[in-house]
């Protein structure tokens, strides 16, 4: 299958063209955030404060990168388990978040929100954190420095590899892939 090149920020038209199983190469700006940063963002919203970045059309990468080695932009940057962000994700999708990158399954509530708000969930390449970091051109801390590796960073990426797991049409690669595997056995 051919890889699809997409550029952030994402719009609804681009998201709706993506289908479960598509291999994508993402270029542009993405943001890092794990569960502690997600909790803080939701707390900020509840207090009527603005988020540290404009979330409309953006992609959040669930990662806690290691410190960079001398001369490098970032250290290893592999995806973390996405279910830890499930409690916060529907609200962010409602506000315009278009994509998430992580690993593992999502709750039905998140999959429903992905369909309702026209978002997409990508799987990053697990176990290949050093390879993924080569797609990251620059990294800049923008919020929650006290969280260390869980702080929010703005990353500029070029041809960041990912696979569409949950599309806005209700597709789920983990379910469909298993069905296909079992029918071929």
N, C-alpha and C positions, 0 to 999 in steps of 0.2 A: 504494500500500500504506500502511495506517495505521501510525503510529508506536506502539511499545509503550513505556510508561513502566515503568521498573524502578528499584528503590531498593536501595542497598548497605546492609549486606553482603548478598551473594547467597546463597540457599540452593539445594540441589539441585533442589527442585521448580521454582523459577523458571528455573534454567538449563535444565532438561529441556523446558520449554515453548518455549524459543527455537529457531528454525529458521534455517538458512542463508538469508540475504537479508533477514531481518527488520530493519527500521529501529527503533532504540531511542533513547530519551532517558533517560540515566542521572542519577539524583539521589542524593545522599548523600556519603559519604567515599570517596575513592580515593587511591592512593599512587603517587607517581612513582618510577621506577627505570629506569636504563639498564644497559648491560653492566657497567660498573665496580661499580655498587652491587649488581648481581646476584652478581657474583663474590665480593664481600665477604660478602653474606648466606650464600652456600653455604659459604664458609670459616668463618664463625661457626658454622654448623650442624655442620660437621666437627669443630670444637673443643668441641662441646657447649654453646655459648652460645645465648641466646635472640635471636630476631630483634628489630629495633627496633620492630616492631608485630606484633600478633596477625594472622597471615596467613589464618586460617580465614574463609572467606566473602568475602575481599577481592578487589578489582580493582586491578591494577597498570597504570598508564599509562606506556608507554615514551616519555618526553619529557624534554627538557632545556630547560626554559623560559628565556626571556631575562629579564633583570631588569625589574621593573615600572617604568613611567613614573610620575612623581609623581601621586599620587591613585588609582593603579590597584592591584589586588590582585596581578597577575602580568603579565609581558610576553607576547609571542607564545608559544604553547604547542602547537605542532603535533606530530603523532606522528612517531616515528623508526622506522627499519627494524627489524622484529621478529626477523629471523633471528639477530641478534647475541645475543639472549637464549636461543636454542634450547638451548644446552648446559645451562642452569640451570633451565629451565622445568619439565621433568618432576618434578624433586625438589620444587619449590614447589607444584605441583599435588597431589602425593602428600600434602603437609602441609596441604592444605585451600584453597589459592588457587583461586578460582572463575572469575576473569575476567582478561583481558589486553586492553589497547587499544594498537594500533600500526598499522603499515602493512606491506604486503607478505605474501608467502607464509610458511608455517611448514613445518618439516621433518616428514617422516612420523612420526618419533619423538614430536614434540610433538603432532601430530594424534592419534596413538594414545593418548597420555597424557590429552589432552582428553576423549576418549571413555571411557577407563578410570576417570578420577577425576571425571567429570561436571563439566567446565569449559566455558568458552566463550571464543573469541577474536573480538574486535571490531576492525573497521577504523575508525580515526579519519578525519576528513575531511582528507586531505592537501591542502596548498596553501592551507589556510584557518586558519592558526595564530592570526591576530588574531581571527577569528570565534569559534573554539573558546574562546579565553581569556575571552570574555564569559560563558561558562557556568560559569566558576570564581568562586565566591563568596569563598573564602578560601584562603590558602596558608600553611602553617607548616612550617618546616624541622624534621625530627625526627632525622636521622642523616646521618653522613658529610659534614659541612660542607666538608671539605677537597676534595671532588669538585666543588665549584662547581655548575654547572648540572646535574650528574649526581647531586647529593646526593638523598637521599630526602626528599620533601615529602609532607605530608598535605594533600590538597586537598578542599575541600567544593565539590561541583558541583550545579548545578540544570539539568536538561534538557540534559545533555551529549550531543551527537548522535554516534551510531555505527551501524555496520551489522554484523550477525552474519556473520562469514566462515567460521569453523569452529564447528559446533555439536557437542554431545556425542553426536549420533547418527551422526557420521562425515561430515556434509555439509561441502563445501568450495566456497564461492562462486566462487573463482577457477577451479576446474575446471568446475563446473556452469554458470557464466555463459558460459564459453568454448564449451562444448558447445551451449548454447542459441543463442549467436550464430552458430556454424558451421552449425547445422541450419536457421537462418532465412536463410542466405545463398543 
